[in-house]
Amino acid sequence: MAKQVDKKFAWVIKNFSSLQCEKLYSAPVQIGDCKWRLLAYPSGDNVDNLSLFLEVADIESLPYGWGRFVKLRLTIVKQVSEEHSVLKETHRWFDQKVWGWGFVSMLPLAKLHDEKEGFLVNGELMIVAEVDALEVIDSLDESEGSEEATQPSKKVKLNDDGAMSRDFLEEASPGKESMHVNGFQVLPSQAESVRRIFERHPDIASGFRAKNQHLRKASMNFLLSLVETLCQSLQELSNEDIVEADIALTYLKDAGFKVDWLEKKLDLVREKKEKERSCLAKLQETGEFLLKLKQKCTELDALMEIEKAELSATRTPLSFEDVV
């Protein structure tokens, strides 16, 4: 049984303790424009661990050249205390060649079947999957698989609510020009940036082997977007931006780009963001302290005026009438 809530879905496996099958699948669940399912190996995939994977369930219905860059979170729920559940996450590219990904060693079988641990309750195991498609590529024409293909693919970034947001990757349309720089198809506005990147890091794409022009273009746009993100002012750069930059960097490294230099820059920006947070906290603390001091000064000023009035009254000499 699989029950979906937004991008999450729960899979409850009944009678898990007595299962004899080598592997089993959850029911397919529609998230975004794809159907996804979980694949579990109850006795492990050649390991003494529960093995758990996510798969695209409807690959036959997807167009040639499709791709999904996904943030994946898999959780084995500890039903007696969810805060001690086992969570593993990753960011991976799903496409025609690799439509499944997960963890061979998700949870040791001995721990899973230990009644004291609380993963199995009445023989039932609960698994929660969260699937967030961060980047979508759909190519409808098989000719797009060639290096010379020039028709644009559909690329959109999805918001947290699944709606289409402002283009994350600048998309070419039939009316727009495109240029080739070091084997990558880019827009004229991107050409100079790409040239400068290759001048300073000539071996950046030496390990990148993708031939599909749309995958190459998407990868280069990921790189340019990451550089643009790191060039933002700290005031504009949010913690979510840092997380997305990490995701983009992971994608680029997995794709074969040599981006050690960019990883160092990201670490530097992350450190500066942490320092900014620390400075802001100290400024707020100092501001609150200063405000208290100002309030205290105001109170002291008022007290001084009272004391001055009292002193003035004390110094007033007695009149004849007062004395006589």
C-alpha positions in Angstrom: 0.0 0.0 0.0 1.3 3.4 -0.9 -0.3 6.6 0.4 0.8 10.0 -1.1 0.9 13.4 0.5 2.3 16.1 -1.9 5.8 15.0 -2.8 5.9 12.4 -0.1 4.4 9.0 -0.1 4.3 6.3 2.5 4.6 2.6 1.8 3.4 0.2 4.5 4.5 -3.4 3.9 2.4 -5.8 5.8 3.7 -9.1 7.2 7.2 -8.0 6.5 8.7 -10.4 9.0 7.4 -13.4 7.2 8.1 -12.3 3.6 9.9 -14.9 1.4 10.2 -12.9 -1.8 13.6 -11.7 -3.1 12.2 -8.2 -3.9 9.0 -6.3 -4.0 7.6 -3.1 -5.4 5.3 -0.4 -4.0 2.3 0.8 -6.0 3.3 3.5 -8.5 2.6 7.1 -7.3 2.3 10.1 -9.5 4.6 13.0 -8.5 4.9 15.8 -10.9 4.7 14.4 -14.4 6.2 11.0 -13.6 5.1 7.9 -11.8 7.6 6.7 -9.1 7.8 3.5 -7.1 10.0 1.9 -4.5 11.9 -1.3 -4.8 12.9 -3.2 -1.7 15.0 -6.2 -1.1 13.7 -7.6 2.3 16.7 -9.8 2.8 19.2 -7.4 1.2 20.7 -7.1 -2.2 23.7 -9.4 -1.5 24.2 -7.6 1.9 23.0 -8.1 5.4 20.9 -4.9 5.1 17.6 -3.9 3.9 18.2 -2.5 0.3 15.9 0.2 -0.9 15.7 2.0 -4.2 13.5 4.6 -6.0 12.5 3.9 -9.7 10.7 5.7 -12.4 7.7 3.4 -13.0 6.5 4.7 -16.4 9.7 5.0 -18.4 7.9 3.6 -21.5 5.6 6.5 -21.6 8.3 9.2 -21.3 9.8 10.8 -24.4 13.2 10.1 -25.8 15.9 12.0 -24.1 13.9 12.6 -20.9 15.8 13.4 -17.7 15.0 14.3 -14.1 17.4 15.7 -11.5 15.9 14.6 -8.2 16.5 15.3 -4.6 15.6 12.0 -2.9 14.9 11.3 0.8 14.2 7.8 2.0 13.1 7.1 5.6 12.6 3.8 7.5 10.1 4.9 10.1 10.8 3.9 13.7 7.2 3.6 14.6 7.7 3.8 18.4 9.6 7.0 18.1 9.8 8.8 14.7 12.6 11.1 15.8 15.0 8.1 15.7 13.9 7.0 12.2 16.6 6.1 9.7 16.9 8.8 7.0 19.2 8.8 3.9 19.1 11.4 1.1 20.9 12.0 -2.1 20.7 14.1 -5.3 20.7 12.1 -8.6 20.0 12.3 -12.3 17.4 9.9 -13.5 17.2 9.2 -17.3 16.9 6.5 -19.9 20.1 4.8 -18.8 19.7 5.1 -15.1 16.0 5.1 -14.0 16.6 3.8 -10.5 18.7 4.8 -7.6 18.9 4.2 -3.9 20.8 2.5 -1.0 22.1 -1.0 -0.9 22.7 -0.8 2.8 19.7 1.1 4.1 19.4 -0.6 7.5 21.0 -3.7 9.1 18.6 -6.6 9.1 19.5 -7.5 12.7 18.4 -4.0 13.8 15.4 -4.0 11.6 14.0 -7.2 13.0 14.9 -6.4 16.6 11.5 -5.9 18.3 13.1 -3.5 20.8 14.1 -1.1 18.0 10.5 -0.5 17.0 10.8 -0.5 13.2 8.4 -3.4 12.9 5.0 -3.1 14.6 2.6 -6.0 14.3 4.8 -7.2 11.4 4.4 -4.0 9.5 7.2 -1.8 8.1 6.6 1.8 7.1 8.8 3.5 4.5 8.4 7.2 3.5 9.9 8.6 0.2 10.2 12.2 -0.7 10.8 12.9 -4.4 11.6 16.5 -5.4 12.2 17.0 -9.2 14.6 19.9 -9.2 15.2 19.9 -12.9 13.1 18.4 -15.8 14.2 17.7 -19.3 11.8 16.3 -22.0 13.0 15.7 -25.6 10.2 14.6 -27.9 12.3 14.0 -31.1 14.7 11.1 -31.3 16.9 13.2 -33.5 17.8 15.2 -30.4 20.1 12.4 -29.4 22.7 13.6 -31.9 25.4 16.1 -31.2 24.1 18.4 -33.9 20.6 18.6 -32.6 19.5 22.2 -32.2 15.8 22.1 -31.2 15.3 23.3 -27.6 14.2 20.9 -24.9 11.6 21.7 -22.3 13.4 22.6 -19.1 11.7 24.0 -16.0 12.4 24.3 -12.4 9.5 23.4 -10.0 8.6 25.4 -7.0 8.0 23.7 -3.7 4.3 23.5 -4.6 5.1 21.8 -7.9 4.2 24.9 -10.0 6.4 26.2 -12.7 8.7 29.0 -11.6 10.8 31.5 -13.4 13.3 29.7 -15.8 16.2 28.4 -13.8 18.0 27.4 -17.0 17.7 30.0 -19.8 15.8 28.2 -22.5 16.5 28.7 -26.2 13.4 29.2 -28.5 13.3 28.8 -32.2 13.6 32.6 -32.5 16.8 32.8 -30.4 20.3 32.5 -31.7 22.7 30.0 -30.2 26.5 29.7 -30.3 29.0 26.9 -29.7 31.8 27.5 -27.2 34.2 24.7 -26.5 31.6 22.2 -27.7 28.7 23.6 -25.7 25.7 25.2 -27.2 25.0 28.5 -25.4 23.1 31.8 -25.9 25.1 34.8 -27.1 24.6 36.4 -23.6 26.4 33.4 -22.1 29.2 33.1 -24.5 31.7 35.4 -22.9 31.2 33.9 -19.4 31.7 30.4 -20.8 34.9 31.5 -22.7 36.4 33.0 -19.5 35.6 29.8 -17.5 37.4 27.7 -20.0 40.3 30.1 -20.2 40.8 29.9 -16.4 39.9 26.2 -16.1 40.7 24.5 -19.4 40.3 21.0 -18.1 36.9 21.7 -16.5 35.0 19.4 -19.0 37.7 16.9 -19.7 35.7 14.2 -17.8 32.3 15.2 -19.2 31.2 12.6 -21.8 27.6 13.4 -22.6 26.9 13.6 -26.3 23.2 14.7 -26.1 23.2 18.4 -26.8 20.4 19.1 -24.4 22.2 17.4 -21.6 25.3 19.3 -22.4 23.3 22.6 -22.5 21.6 21.8 -19.2 24.9 21.0 -17.6 26.5 24.2 -18.7 23.5 26.2 -17.6 23.8 24.5 -14.2 27.4 25.7 -14.1 26.6 29.2 -15.1 23.7 29.4 -12.7 25.9 28.2 -9.9 28.5 30.8 -10.7 25.8 33.5 -10.8 24.5 32.4 -7.4 27.9 32.6 -5.8 28.3 36.2 -7.2 25.2 37.4 -5.4 25.6 39.7 -2.4 25.3 38.0 1.0 22.1 40.0 1.7 20.5 38.5 -1.4 21.9 35.0 -0.8 19.5 32.9 1.3 20.2 29.6 3.1 18.0 27.9 0.4 20.3 29.3 -2.2 23.3 27.7 -0.5 21.5 24.3 -0.4 20.6 24.6 -4.1 24.2 25.5 -4.9 25.3 22.3 -3.2 22.8 20.4 -5.3 24.0 21.9 -8.5 27.6 21.2 -7.5 26.8 17.6 -6.8 25.1 17.3 -10.2 28.2 18.8 -12.0 30.6 16.5 -10.2 28.5 13.5 -11.0 28.3 14.6 -14.6 32.1 14.6 -14.8 33.0 18.3 -14.5 36.2 19.2 -12.6 34.9 21.8 -10.3 37.2 21.6 -7.2 37.8 25.3 -7.6 34.1 26.0 -7.5 33.7 23.8 -4.5 36.3 25.9 -2.7 34.4 29.1 -3.7 31.2 27.6 -2.4 32.9 26.7 0.9 34.2 30.3 1.1 30.7 31.8 0.5 29.2 29.4 3.0 31.8 30.5 5.6 31.1 34.2 4.8 27.4 33.5 5.2 28.0 31.9 8.6 30.1 34.9 9.6 27.4 37.3 8.4 24.9 35.4 10.5 27.2 35.6 13.5 27.8 39.4 12.9 24.1 40.0 12.6 23.4 38.1 15.8 26.1 40.2 17.6 24.7 43.4 16.1 21.3 42.5 17.3 22.6 41.7 20.8 24.6 44.9 20.9 21.6 46.9 19.6 19.3 45.4 22.3 21.9 46.2 25.0 22.3 49.8 23.6 18.5 50.2 23.6 18.4 49.1 27.3 21.2 51.6 28.0 19.3 54.4 26.3 16.1 53.5 28.2 18.2 53.5 31.4 19.7 56.9 30.5 16.2 58.3 29.9 15.1 57.0 33.3 18.2 58.5 34.9 17.6 61.9 33.1 14.1 61.9 34.5 15.4 61.0 37.9 18.0 63.8 37.7 15.3 66.3 36.9 13.3 65.2 40.0 16.4 65.4 42.2 17.2 68.9 40.7 13.8 70.1 41.5 14.1 68.6 45.0 17.5 70.3 45.4 16.1 73.6 44.3 13.3 73.4 46.7 15.7 72.5 49.5 17.9 75.5 48.8 15.0 78.0 48.8 15.7 80.3 51.8 13.1 80.7 54.5 11.0 83.8 54.3 10.3 86.2 57.2 7.0 84.6 57.7 8.5 81.2 57.8 11.0 82.3 60.5 8.7 84.4 62.6 
